[in-house]
Structures are given as structure tokens and as C-alpha cells.
């Protein structure tokens, strides 16, 4: 129950403060970039990993 409540409150906070979510995703992206794992991923994997739902015409 505590895990559920923690996850629920985190999602609520991310919904209210989109800047927090953006910074968190950028930090994850930078970590992947530094580790070299990002180079082997295709665009669809990156979209899935970062939960990007809007499709860009570039891909």
C-alpha cells in the first residue's frame, strides 16, 4: 500500500510540476548518453523508454 501511495503522489507531483518531470527525463537521457547505451538504441526504443507519445515527423 505504501508503494502504491508513493507512486500515486509522485505521479500527482509530476502532473502538477511538469518542469520536475522534464528535468528528471533530461537527467536520465544524459546518463544514457554518457554510458554509451543511447548510441545503440533506435528512435522507437527511446520513445518507449521516455514515454514519448507524440510522434515527430523526423522519425
N, CA and C atoms as an extended XYZ file, in Angstrom:
177
Properties=species:S:1:pos:R:3:atomname:S:1:resname:S:1:resid:I:1 pbc="F F F"
N         0.823       -1.189        0.000 N   UNK     1
C         0.000        0.000        0.000 CA  UNK     1
C         0.868        1.254        0.000 C   UNK     1
N         1.986        1.210        0.718 N   UNK     2
C         2.868        2.374        0.784 CA  UNK     2
C         3.485        2.644       -0.589 C   UNK     2
N         3.874        1.571       -1.305 N   UNK     3
C         4.449        1.749       -2.640 CA  UNK     3
C         3.427        2.378       -3.582 C   UNK     3
N         2.183        1.913       -3.494 N   UNK     4
C         1.124        2.453       -4.343 CA  UNK     4
C         0.917        3.934       -4.051 C   UNK     4
N         0.841        4.281       -2.788 N   UNK     5
C         0.623        5.666       -2.387 CA  UNK     5
C         1.796        6.550       -2.808 C   UNK     5
N         3.005        6.047       -2.650 N   UNK     6
C         4.189        6.805       -3.055 CA  UNK     6
C         4.177        7.061       -4.556 C   UNK     6
N         3.861        6.026       -5.324 N   UNK     7
C         3.815        6.170       -6.778 CA  UNK     7
C         2.699        7.128       -7.195 C   UNK     7
N         1.557        7.036       -6.538 N   UNK     8
C         0.434        7.920       -6.835 CA  UNK     8
C         0.798        9.378       -6.570 C   UNK     8
N         1.420        9.637       -5.430 N   UNK     9
C         1.800       11.008       -5.091 CA  UNK     9
C         2.888       11.532       -6.027 C   UNK     9
N         3.798       10.667       -6.437 N   UNK    10
C         4.836       11.082       -7.380 CA  UNK    10
C         4.211       11.462       -8.721 C   UNK    10
N         3.260       10.660       -9.195 N   UNK    11
C         2.579       10.974      -10.457 CA  UNK    11
C         1.803       12.282      -10.340 C   UNK    11
N         1.167       12.506       -9.200 N   UNK    12
C         0.438       13.754       -8.986 CA  UNK    12
C         1.393       14.941       -9.009 C   UNK    12
N         2.538       14.796       -8.366 N   UNK    13
C         3.532       15.870       -8.348 CA  UNK    13
C         4.051       16.145       -9.757 C   UNK    13
N         4.320       15.090      -10.517 N   UNK    14
C         4.800       15.258      -11.883 CA  UNK    14
C         3.751       15.934      -12.754 C   UNK    14
N         2.473       15.645      -12.497 N   UNK    15
C         1.392       16.267      -13.253 CA  UNK    15
C         1.303       17.754      -12.934 C   UNK    15
N         1.467       18.084      -11.668 N   UNK    16
C         1.360       19.478      -11.239 CA  UNK    16
C         2.596       20.274      -11.649 C   UNK    16
N         3.769       19.667      -11.559 N   UNK    17
C         5.029       20.347      -11.856 CA  UNK    17
C         5.727       19.677      -13.040 C   UNK    17
N         5.348       20.033      -14.275 N   UNK    18
C         5.970       19.387      -15.437 CA  UNK    18
C         7.467       19.674      -15.562 C   UNK    18
N         7.949       20.755      -14.959 N   UNK    19
C         9.380       21.064      -15.002 CA  UNK    19
C        10.170       19.969      -14.291 C   UNK    19
N         9.618       19.446      -13.196 N   UNK    20
C        10.268       18.349      -12.467 CA  UNK    20
C        10.427       17.138      -13.378 C   UNK    20
N         9.367       16.790      -14.080 N   UNK    21
C         9.395       15.641      -14.977 CA  UNK    21
C        10.406       15.854      -16.091 C   UNK    21
N        10.423       17.052      -16.648 N   UNK    22
C        11.354       17.346      -17.735 CA  UNK    22
C        12.798       17.231      -17.257 C   UNK    22
N        13.101       17.770      -16.092 N   UNK    23
C        14.461       17.689      -15.557 CA  UNK    23
C        14.862       16.246      -15.265 C   UNK    23
N        13.913       15.460      -14.759 N   UNK    24
C        14.177       14.049      -14.456 CA  UNK    24
C        14.495       13.278      -15.738 C   UNK    24
N        13.713       13.537      -16.794 N   UNK    25
C        13.944       12.857      -18.065 CA  UNK    25
C        15.268       13.288      -18.686 C   UNK    25
N        15.601       14.569      -18.572 N   UNK    26
C        16.874       15.046      -19.112 CA  UNK    26
C        18.053       14.417      -18.379 C   UNK    26
N        17.917       14.240      -17.079 N   UNK    27
C        18.983       13.604      -16.299 CA  UNK    27
C        19.161       12.149      -16.729 C   UNK    27
N        18.048       11.438      -16.946 N   UNK    28
C        18.121       10.052      -17.412 CA  UNK    28
C        18.754        9.985      -18.802 C   UNK    28
N        18.373       10.931      -19.662 N   UNK    29
C        18.913       10.980      -21.017 CA  UNK    29
C        20.423       11.211      -20.991 C   UNK    29
N        20.868       12.155      -20.171 N   UNK    30
C        22.302       12.437      -20.054 CA  UNK    30
C        23.074       11.232      -19.527 C   UNK    30
N        22.472       10.512      -18.584 N   UNK    31
C        23.120        9.321      -18.035 CA  UNK    31
C        23.279        8.247      -19.115 C   UNK    31
N        22.243        8.055      -19.926 N   UNK    32
C        22.323        7.089      -21.025 CA  UNK    32
C        23.365        7.517      -22.055 C   UNK    32
N        23.399        8.805      -22.330 N   UNK    33
C        24.347        9.329      -23.314 CA  UNK    33
C        25.792        9.115      -22.858 C   UNK    33
N        26.056        9.369      -21.589 N   UNK    34
C        27.406        9.205      -21.053 CA  UNK    34
C        27.823        7.736      -21.012 C   UNK    34
N        26.865        6.847      -20.756 N   UNK    35
C        27.193        5.423      -20.671 CA  UNK    35
C        27.404        4.789      -22.043 C   UNK    35
N        26.917        5.453      -23.104 N   UNK    36
C        27.065        4.922      -24.454 CA  UNK    36
C        25.927        4.021      -24.884 C   UNK    36
N        24.988        3.751      -24.004 N   UNK    37
C        23.848        2.879      -24.348 CA  UNK    37
C        22.914        3.539      -25.352 C   UNK    37
N        22.887        4.865      -25.359 N   UNK    38
C        21.974        5.593      -26.234 CA  UNK    38
C        22.323        5.394      -27.710 C   UNK    38
N        23.596        5.216      -28.002 N   UNK    39
C        24.046        5.073      -29.389 CA  UNK    39
C        23.480        3.833      -30.062 C   UNK    39
N        23.232        2.787      -29.311 N   UNK    40
C        22.718        1.553      -29.887 CA  UNK    40
C        21.207        1.465      -29.942 C   UNK    40
N        20.521        2.493      -29.500 N   UNK    41
C        19.056        2.453      -29.454 CA  UNK    41
C        18.459        3.113      -30.696 C   UNK    41
N        17.344        2.561      -31.151 N   UNK    42
C        16.631        3.202      -32.250 CA  UNK    42
C        15.624        4.193      -31.662 C   UNK    42
N        15.033        5.002      -32.505 N   UNK    43
C        14.127        6.057      -32.051 CA  UNK    43
C        12.929        5.492      -31.287 C   UNK    43
N        12.390        4.367      -31.737 N   UNK    44
C        11.217        3.802      -31.065 CA  UNK    44
C        11.551        3.339      -29.650 C   UNK    44
N        12.774        2.830      -29.449 N   UNK    45
C        13.189        2.424      -28.103 CA  UNK    45
C        13.304        3.633      -27.178 C   UNK    45
N        13.834        4.730      -27.704 N   UNK    46
C        13.959        5.950      -26.907 CA  UNK    46
C        12.578        6.489      -26.563 C   UNK    46
N        11.660        6.470      -27.539 N   UNK    47
C        10.292        6.921      -27.279 CA  UNK    47
C         9.643        6.080      -26.184 C   UNK    47
N         9.812        4.782      -26.275 N   UNK    48
C         9.211        3.884      -25.285 CA  UNK    48
C         9.838        4.085      -23.908 C   UNK    48
N        11.153        4.228      -23.859 N   UNK    49
C        11.862        4.397      -22.600 CA  UNK    49
C        11.438        5.667      -21.872 C   UNK    49
N        11.269        6.753      -22.627 N   UNK    50
C        10.925        8.033      -22.013 CA  UNK    50
C         9.434        8.354      -22.099 C   UNK    50
N         8.643        7.367      -22.510 N   UNK    51
C         7.187        7.512      -22.586 CA  UNK    51
C         6.777        8.719      -23.431 C   UNK    51
N         7.388        8.849      -24.592 N   UNK    52
C         7.050        9.930      -25.515 CA  UNK    52
C         5.924        9.424      -26.399 C   UNK    52
N         4.796       10.114      -26.369 N   UNK    53
C         3.644        9.652      -27.132 CA  UNK    53
C         3.441       10.455      -28.406 C   UNK    53
N         3.946       11.654      -28.442 N   UNK    54
C         3.792       12.478      -29.627 CA  UNK    54
C         4.850       12.058      -30.643 C   UNK    54
N         4.411       11.710      -31.839 N   UNK    55
C         5.337       11.240      -32.863 CA  UNK    55
C         5.805       12.435      -33.692 C   UNK    55
N         7.085       12.543      -33.845 N   UNK    56
C         7.678       13.622      -34.627 CA  UNK    56
C         7.782       13.187      -36.082 C   UNK    56
N         7.564       14.099      -37.024 N   UNK    57
C         7.700       13.725      -38.437 CA  UNK    57
C         9.144       13.403      -38.828 C   UNK    57
N        10.103       13.718      -37.961 N   UNK    58
C        11.505       13.440      -38.257 CA  UNK    58
C        11.825       11.951      -38.188 C   UNK    58
N        10.998       11.160      -37.500 N   UNK    59
C        11.306        9.745      -37.300 CA  UNK    59
C        10.488        8.873      -38.207 C   UNK    59
